[in-house]
Amino acid sequence: MRDFNEITAFFIKEFDAEIGRISEQQPQNLYEPILYSLKMGGKRIRPSLLIFTYNLFKSDIDKALPLAIAIEMFHNFTLLHDDIMDKSVLRRNMETVHVKYSENTAILSGDAMSILSYEYLLKTENDNLKEILALFSKTALQVCEGQQFDMDFETSDKVNVQDYLKMIGLKTAVLLAASLKLGAILANAERDTSNTLYEIGYNLGIAFQLQDDYLDTYGDTALFGKNIGGDIYSNKKTFLLIHALEYANLQQKETLNYWIGFHNPSKQEKISAITSLYNELNIKEKTLSEIDKYFNRAKELIAQLPLSPPQKNALLSIANSMMNRNN
Amino acid sequence: MRDFNEITAFFIKEFDAEIGRISEQQPQNLYEPILYSLKMGGKRIRPSLLIFTYNLFKSDIDKALPLAIAIEMFHNFTLLHDDIMDKSVLRRNMETVHVKYSENTAILSGDAMSILSYEYLLKTENDNLKEILALFSKTALQVCEGQQFDMDFETSDKVNVQDYLKMIGLKTAVLLAASLKLGAILANAERDTSNTLYEIGYNLGIAFQLQDDYLDTYGDTALFGKNIGGDIYSNKKTFLLIHALEYANLQQKETLNYWIGFHNPSKQEKISAITSLYNELNIKEKTLSEIDKYFNRAKELIAQLPLSPPQKNALLSIANSMMNRNN
């Protein structure tokens, strides 16, 4: 069993070599933005997880590369199109594709990336290819559904915590879950094991997204790497805000709506007012407890896997590191 | 062998039933625009051709339905995204999706349609599935490349006739070609036969697109169903304009560029001036001869197919009817 960091390094090296070939393809105006978007970087967590789970059962990790590339290609396609829809101008401190090139370029290059992800899928030589394709497509469609729910929520005042958990499940957790499961299916693992790996990824994905929401308000700026309160300032429908809107009393709701509707407020004042309200409602504790619920469920499921103790420990350690935890 | 019209009617009935199911899916804001776009109609020529070629070799045409639906779904996805990129407000006299809903909706619903087309592909039960998927994906990517070349050409002054033929080959002809070939692969036809069917579709596709260009200038309004000269007025880089730009002498080029750069000209005056110039350059005859070249090649290839005379005649009659010809 290879170390996770070693697997990530292996993937990045192979991925970079592979996408290097894209630069030669014509029309340049289609392929250059694809290369640009793929070179923005990122932790390559999904393909690394896929190769890692494959490697739990098989040693020839080269065989998992096309599928790992497909997952990363698909993920980057969704980021590219999401950036257009969210009108984001920066991603990882670089101009987004629709800003650097044009919106039309971003639409079409994204479309091509979505198709390219299937091209890589098809390079997979495996008896379970049909099952792999079916899970990949189902997941891809769920990610689109998640993005639509997310956009719907931004203009709806009737979103509850359950809706929110379902949305992040689709938008974020299923792709992580599928990455783990695809590695297992590719390695011809037992069906129960593959399904458990899916559940682990799903629970981890939810925990991870909730933690992302949590850190925006309660994170340590130095560790978190972005400014505190950005989500609060932009009225983003996070777990915290939705929880607050659901459980606030009439007066608290009025205060929340006052700040949400305030055009051009003082950033510091708004963040501090809403954070106080979150504190009144014990949102910090409630969010932490929700994160723990999902994270603990993932850990329980890891313990149940029919794997060796070192294998389970390796998986646990990946899970902890995703959540920036040491224990 | 079933009649082509019968096959189209069969497809439309089954397709409408199938897409009816989409209306029940959530989120509604994702699936309703998909349904809207699929219900805009159209001749369903690609899926009908696919089923027709399948039916040349096998009688159980039900088996070809998922693949036929996939092709039609993919084609409509490209129309949806092209309409955003081209800023088209109407399609078949209905508001385009990005106008009726929003641009974000149109991007995301299109993405989902692209993935849905793979979901239908995967419903195909066939030993040649991998080959089918590979041809479908390759073709899908070529269509994106064609759209990019098309957009590039609009802002380039160095496009020649060869570039243009390559572009319409990618944007239009390969999907028609693939429709014919996919039906044959699905029916497990001989490789040579499938390849010839591909070439027939490709040549027909080029002939069809060139004829579309031709009719915009030289068509009969009553028969053509749209106003003459729309392409001329909007400076669309058709075969005619590219041919003119390539073969015009200095003075003719000056005249062309004068009208192309004229902001808000009289529509009638511009159309008539450029048509005169086309006439001077014998563009009418050259275009007709180019159409004939591709159409005749398609007919030659049909004659070479290892099929019965009634089968070849049926295919010839479809080709003629696509080109609105009786002979």
Interface residues (C-beta under 8 A of the other chain):
Chain A: Q26 P27 N29 L30 H81 I84 M85 N104 I107 L108 G110 D111 A112 S114 I115 L116 Y118 E119 L122 L129 K130 L133 A134 S137 K138 A140 L141 C144 E145 Q147 Q148 F149 M151 D152
Chain B: Q26 P27 N29 L30 H81 I84 M85 N104 I107 L108 G110 D111 A112 S114 I115 L116 Y118 E119 L122 L129 K130 L133 A134 S137 K138 A140 L141 C144 E145 Q147 Q148 F149 M151 D152
